[in-house]
Amino acid sequence: MSNENQQILKDLIKLSGLSQKQFAAKHGIEYKKFNHWVTGYRNVSLPTLQLFAFDYEKSIVFEYKFVDL
């Protein structure tokens, strides 16, 4: 899930039209922590991503399917 969350974060940054530093500042997040999320060093939570998406009038929707083990 973390790779998906990392990609969602990158997509939200692109959607915003802001730099990573600007995006972090806009949302009141220390840039070092934010950069760890972007690079995958730390995981960003889905609720945090949902709050970011809400700021841009977007919603995050996941699709799933069952597969045989």
N, C-alpha and C positions, 0 to 999 in steps of 0.2 A: 504494500500500500504506500510505503514512503516514496517510491519512485513516482507513483501516480500523483501524490500530493506535491512533490517537488515540481513536476511538469505543470500542474494546475497553477502553482504559484508563479512560475515563469510566464505562463499564458496570461495571468492576471496583470503582471507587470507590463507585458506587451500591450494588453488591452488598455491600460491606464495611460500609455504614452509618456510615462515618467521614467526617469532613471531608477535604478535600484535604490540609490541613496535618497532620492526624492520620495519614492514609494514608502520606504521605511520611515522617513521623517513625517510624512503625511499621516501615517497610522501610529505614530508615537512609539516606534520600536527602535531600540538601539541597533545601529547598523551592523555591528559585529554579530549579534544574534541573528539578525535578518539574513546576513550573508551566509551564515551556517545553514539556514533553511534552504537558501537558493542553491548552495553547493552540495547539499545532501549530507553534510556533516552532522546535522541534527534534523529531526523530523518536525515538520509543521503540522499542527493538528487540523483535522477536518473542520471543527467549529471555527477555528481562526480563519481558515480559507473561506468559509461561508460568510463570515463577517466582511472580509475583503470584497468578495463578490457582490454582496449586498450594496456596498458603497458605489458600485458601478451598475447597479440595477440588473444584476445577473444572479442566477441560481445555479448551483452545481448539482448535476443529476448523474447518478451512476447506473449503469446497466450491468446485469449479472446473468449468468447462466450456470446450470449445474452440469458437471462433467463426471463421467465414471472414473472411479479410482482404480 
